[in-house]
C-alpha cells in the first residue's frame, strides 16, 4: 500500500473511532439526562458564538405552569401523549404532500417534527438545514427512540421546555417568562404561555417583545387549540401531572 493510502486509512480509522466515542458518550449522557439537565447544547454554544449571550434557568416539572405544557402540545405536537416519538402520517405528508381525500374534522399536530424529535435534536444534535439536516436524521431517529424508551413523556416535555430557544440567546421557559413578563414560569397565564410558544420555530425572527406580526396572529389560535385539547384525557392527565 502506498504512503497516501496508508495515511487515508489512518485518518478514516481515527474518524470512525471518534464517531464511536461520540456515539457511546452521547448514549451515556442520554441515560444520565433522565435525572440531570444538559450542561450545555450545541444551539446554546451557537448563541454565545453569535454574540446573543446565554440566558437560561432550568426549572423542574412542578415549576412550569400547566398552561405552558398545554401550549407546547397544542402548537407543536398535538399527538405527543399518544405517539411513540414519531408522527408517521405527518411525516409522510411532509414528504409526499397531502393526499386528495375528503377533509375530515380532526385535531392537527404542529408538523412532521414531534416534540420528542425536537428534544433529541436540541439536546444531542445541532440545528440547521441543507446537507446537515439530512446527516442529522439518522442519529435524530436513534436519540428520539431512546428518550421515548428511557425518559418517558413527562421528562421529554420537561427537558424540551427547558432547552429550546425562546428568543435571541433566551433558552427555556423560565428565562423567557422572566424576560418577557417578569414572572416565574409557574405563574404564566394561558395567553402568556401561548405567546411565548408562538415564537417557535424561529424565535429570532418571530419575537415576543416587540410582538411580531406572526406571534400576534398565532397565539390566539394556540389558545383556541389549548381549549380544545383540555377535553382530551391523555393530554389533560399529562399536563396536570404532579
Secondary structure, DSSP 8 states (H G I E B T S, - for coil): --HHHHHHHHHHHHHHHHHHHHHHHHHHHHHHTTTS--S--HHHHHHHHTT---EE----GGGS-HHHHHHHHHHH-TTTTTSSS--HHHHHHHHH-------------S-SS-HHHHHHHHHHS----THHHHHHHHHHHHHHHHHHHHT-HHHHHHHHHHHSB-STTEESHHHHHHHHHSS-GGG--HHHHHHHHTTTT-TTTS-TTTT-HHHHHHHHHHHHHHHHHTT-HHHHHHHH--
